[in-house]
Amino acid sequence: QCALWLINCKVLPPNHRVFDLAQTLRDGVLLCQLLNNLRPQSINLREINLRPQMSQ
């Protein structure tokens, strides 16, 4: 249900696999995009590091 909600909020593509959801959420970028979709202009998306170094 979470993946479907994120797809409906237009932060996940419709063909995204639920299996990959945890990996997608790991760096926080998707959550920043979600917040910006729910509350426009709340985050400057240009300031987000789209390739953060995350621990495995």
Backbone hydrogen bonds in HBPLUS format (Angstrom, degrees):
<---DONOR---> <-ACCEPTOR-->    atom                        ^
c    i                          cat <-CA-CA->   ^        H-A-AA   ^      H-
h    n   atom  resd res      DA  || num        DHA   H-A  angle D-A-AA Bond
n    s   type  num  typ     dist DA aas  dist angle  dist       angle   num
A0005-TRP N   A0001-GLN O   2.96 MM   4  6.17 156.2  2.02 147.8 154.1     1
A0006-LEU N   A0002-CYS O   2.94 MM   4  6.23 159.2  1.98 153.0 158.5     2
A0007-ILE N   A0003-ALA O   2.91 MM   4  6.16 147.0  2.02 147.2 156.8     3
A0008-ASN N   A0004-LEU O   2.89 MM   4  6.16 158.5  1.94 148.7 154.5     4
A0009-CYS N   A0005-TRP O   2.90 MM   4  6.17 136.7  2.09 141.8 154.2     5
A0011-VAL N   A0006-LEU O   3.09 MM   5  5.68 170.6  2.10 168.0 165.3     6
A0010-LYS N   A0007-ILE O   2.93 MM   3  4.98 153.9  2.00 104.3 111.9     7
A0016-HIS N   A0013-PRO O   3.04 MM   3  5.48 160.4  2.08 125.7 125.5     8
A0020-ASP N   A0017-ARG O   2.99 MM   3  5.49 142.6  2.13 111.2 120.5     9
A0021-LEU N   A0018-VAL O   3.02 MM   3  5.14 165.3  2.04 112.3 116.5    10
A0024-THR N   A0020-ASP O   3.03 MM   4  6.26 155.3  2.10 153.7 161.3    11
A0025-LEU N   A0021-LEU O   2.98 MM   4  6.23 151.8  2.06 154.4 161.5    12
A0026-ARG N   A0023-GLN O   3.33 MM   3  5.17 142.8  2.48  94.3 104.6    13
A0028-GLY N   A0025-LEU O   3.22 MM   3  5.60 148.7  2.32 112.3 121.3    14
A0032-CYS N   A0028-GLY O   3.03 MM   4  6.34 147.9  2.14 147.0 155.7    15
A0032-CYS N   A0029-VAL O   3.11 MM   3  5.12 119.6  2.50  95.0 109.9    16
A0033-GLN N   A0029-VAL O   2.97 MM   4  6.31 155.5  2.03 151.2 158.2    17
A0034-LEU N   A0030-LEU O   2.84 MM   4  6.09 153.5  1.91 147.3 155.0    18
A0035-LEU N   A0031-LEU O   2.95 MM   4  6.15 164.0  1.97 146.2 150.0    19
A0036-ASN N   A0032-CYS O   3.00 MM   4  6.20 156.3  2.05 144.9 151.5    20
A0037-ASN N   A0033-GLN O   2.92 MM   4  6.18 141.3  2.07 142.3 153.1    21
A0037-ASN N   A0034-LEU O   3.06 MM   3  5.03 121.6  2.41  94.3 109.4    22
A0038-LEU N   A0034-LEU O   2.90 MM   4  6.20 156.2  1.96 155.0 161.6    23
A0039-ARG N   A0035-LEU O   2.78 MM   4  5.85 150.7  1.87 147.7 156.4    24
A0042-SER N   A0039-ARG O   3.12 MM   3  5.80 136.9  2.32 145.6 147.2    25
A0047-GLU N   A0044-ASN O   2.92 MM   3  5.65 159.5  1.96 121.7 128.1    26
A0048-ILE N   A0045-LEU O   3.32 MM   3  5.36 164.5  2.35 102.8 107.3    27
